[in-house]
């Protein structure tokens, strides 16, 4: 893999484990809508994809925005902090930054929530800029988000790398001619990346130090 000067990190499933907050907010929204409420494990597939897409599958396209609005009602006050940084992720980020890489966050989560989460868990200091979607639903597609991030940051795509745990991260990187590393400690799995022909994978975020050496 070429030396990547600019590194873009996904948030959910890559820097932090958001399982509790996301699934509880999904359950809250579904209950408010009078829908069946799956257990936590049955909702983990919703971690990573754009929220509107997940609700379209859960309740149908016509009611998906209502689901998003109810989800955010709880998430904005409680759910975003029902979240944990992966153990020693601060040490990994510090080591990567000390090697001269410029770090960014690129998440399909609304930027207003991305920044609050990073601030809460003392992760913001490692990143030159953060990129997220807008509350109106724009920039939730990872390809569009990364195109925006590359343009705004001035990072050259041939010297940029995306790190994430789901296929959406890999597809977004590919569509922007960026290198990609998949992490298997989040919410994607080996088969998800195998289907895309992704073979640069790590099982622990500390392994990134080897990949990026």
C-alpha positions in Angstrom: 0.0 0.0 0.0 1.4 3.5 -0.9 2.3 5.8 2.0 -0.9 7.6 2.8 -0.4 11.2 3.8 -4.1 11.8 4.6 -6.1 9.2 6.5 -9.9 9.3 6.8 -11.5 7.3 9.7 -15.1 6.1 9.9 -16.5 6.7 13.4 -19.1 4.0 14.4 -17.4 0.6 14.6 -14.0 2.1 13.8 -13.2 4.6 16.5 -16.1 3.9 18.9 -18.5 1.1 19.6 -22.0 2.7 19.4 -24.0 -0.5 19.6 -26.0 0.3 22.8 -27.0 3.9 21.8 -27.9 3.1 18.2 -29.9 0.0 19.0 -31.8 1.6 21.9 -32.7 4.5 19.7 -33.9 2.2 17.0 -36.0 0.3 19.5 -37.4 3.6 20.9 -38.4 4.8 17.4 -40.0 1.5 16.5 -42.0 1.3 19.7 -43.2 4.9 19.2 -44.4 3.9 15.7 -46.3 0.9 17.0 -43.9 -1.5 15.2 -42.5 -4.8 16.4 -39.3 -4.1 18.4 -36.4 -6.6 17.6 -33.8 -7.4 20.3 -30.5 -5.6 20.3 -28.6 -8.2 18.3 -31.1 -8.3 15.6 -30.5 -4.6 14.9 -26.7 -4.5 14.7 -27.0 -4.6 10.9 -28.2 -1.0 11.1 -24.8 0.2 12.5 -23.0 1.8 9.6 -25.5 2.3 6.7 -27.3 5.6 6.4 -30.1 5.8 9.0 -32.8 6.6 6.4 -31.9 3.4 4.5 -32.2 1.3 7.6 -35.6 2.7 8.5 -36.8 2.2 4.9 -36.1 -1.5 5.4 -37.6 -1.6 8.9 -40.8 0.3 8.4 -41.0 1.1 4.6 -39.9 4.0 2.6 -43.0 6.1 3.3 -42.5 6.0 7.1 -38.7 6.1 7.1 -38.3 9.8 7.8 -40.7 9.5 10.7 -38.4 6.8 12.1 -35.3 8.9 11.7 -37.0 11.9 13.4 -38.0 9.7 16.4 -34.6 8.1 16.5 -32.9 11.5 16.7 -35.3 12.6 19.5 -33.6 10.1 21.8 -30.2 10.1 20.2 -29.6 13.8 20.6 -30.1 13.7 24.3 -29.0 10.2 25.4 -28.1 7.8 22.7 -25.0 9.5 21.3 -23.2 9.0 24.6 -24.3 5.4 25.0 -21.1 4.7 23.2 -17.5 3.7 24.1 -14.2 4.4 22.4 -12.4 1.2 21.6 -9.8 0.4 24.3 -6.5 2.2 23.6 -7.8 3.8 20.4 -6.3 7.1 21.7 -2.8 5.5 21.8 -3.2 4.2 18.2 -4.3 7.5 16.9 -1.5 9.3 18.7 1.1 6.9 17.2 -0.3 7.3 13.7 -0.3 11.1 14.0 3.2 11.1 15.3 4.3 9.4 12.1 3.3 12.5 10.1 -0.1 11.4 8.8 -2.9 14.0 8.7 -6.1 12.5 10.3 -9.7 13.2 9.5 -13.1 11.7 10.4 -15.6 10.9 7.6 -18.9 9.5 9.0 -22.4 9.3 7.5 -23.6 10.3 11.0 -24.6 14.0 11.1 -21.6 16.2 11.7 -23.2 17.8 14.7 -23.3 14.5 16.5 -19.9 13.4 15.2 -18.3 16.4 16.8 -20.1 16.0 20.1 -19.1 12.4 20.4 -15.4 13.1 19.6 -15.4 15.9 22.1 -17.0 13.8 24.8 -14.5 11.0 24.5 -11.4 13.3 24.0 -10.8 12.1 20.4 -11.2 15.5 18.6 -7.6 16.5 19.3 -6.3 13.9 16.9 -8.2 15.1 13.8 -7.5 18.1 11.6 -11.1 18.2 10.4 -14.3 16.2 10.7 -16.8 15.4 8.0 -20.3 14.2 8.4 -23.7 14.3 6.9 -26.2 17.1 7.2 -29.5 16.9 9.2 -31.4 17.2 5.9 -30.0 13.9 4.8 -27.4 15.2 2.3 -23.9 13.7 2.3 -25.1 10.4 4.0 -23.8 8.5 1.0 -20.2 7.7 1.7 -19.1 8.2 -1.9 -20.5 11.7 -1.9 -19.2 12.4 1.6 -15.6 11.4 0.7 -15.7 13.4 -2.5 -16.8 16.5 -0.4 -14.1 15.7 2.2 -11.3 15.4 -0.4 -12.3 18.7 -2.0 -12.7 20.6 1.2 -9.5 19.3 2.8 -7.4 19.6 -0.3 -6.2 16.1 0.2 -5.0 14.3 -3.0 -6.9 11.1 -3.5 -3.8 9.2 -4.6 -2.2 10.0 -1.2 -5.4 9.4 0.9 -6.7 6.3 2.7 -10.1 5.4 4.1 -10.4 3.2 7.2 -13.7 1.7 8.1 -15.7 -1.4 9.2 -18.5 -1.6 6.6 -18.9 -2.1 2.8 -20.2 1.5 2.5 -16.7 2.7 3.6 -15.0 0.5 1.1 -17.3 1.4 -1.8 -17.0 5.1 -1.0 -13.2 4.8 -1.1 -13.2 2.9 -4.3 -15.5 5.4 -6.0 -13.1 8.2 -5.1 -10.0 6.2 -6.1 -8.7 6.1 -2.5 -6.9 3.2 -0.8 -8.9 1.4 1.8 -8.3 -0.7 4.9 -11.1 -2.6 6.5 -11.3 -3.3 10.2 -12.9 -6.5 11.4 -13.4 -5.5 15.1 -16.4 -3.4 14.1 -19.8 -4.4 12.5 -18.7 -5.6 9.1 -17.4 -9.1 8.6 -14.9 -11.0 6.4 -17.6 -12.0 3.9 -18.7 -8.4 3.4 -15.2 -7.3 2.4 -14.5 -10.5 0.5 -17.5 -9.8 -1.8 -15.8 -6.5 -2.7 -12.4 -7.9 -3.3 -10.9 -6.1 -0.3 -7.9 -7.9 1.1 -6.3 -5.2 3.3 -7.9 -6.0 6.6 -6.9 -5.7 10.3 -8.4 -7.5 13.3 -7.4 -4.8 15.8 -6.9 -1.1 15.4 -3.4 -1.5 16.8 -2.6 -3.5 13.7 -3.0 -0.4 11.7 0.4 0.6 12.9 1.9 -2.3 10.9 -0.2 -1.6 7.8 0.8 2.0 7.7 4.5 1.5 8.5 
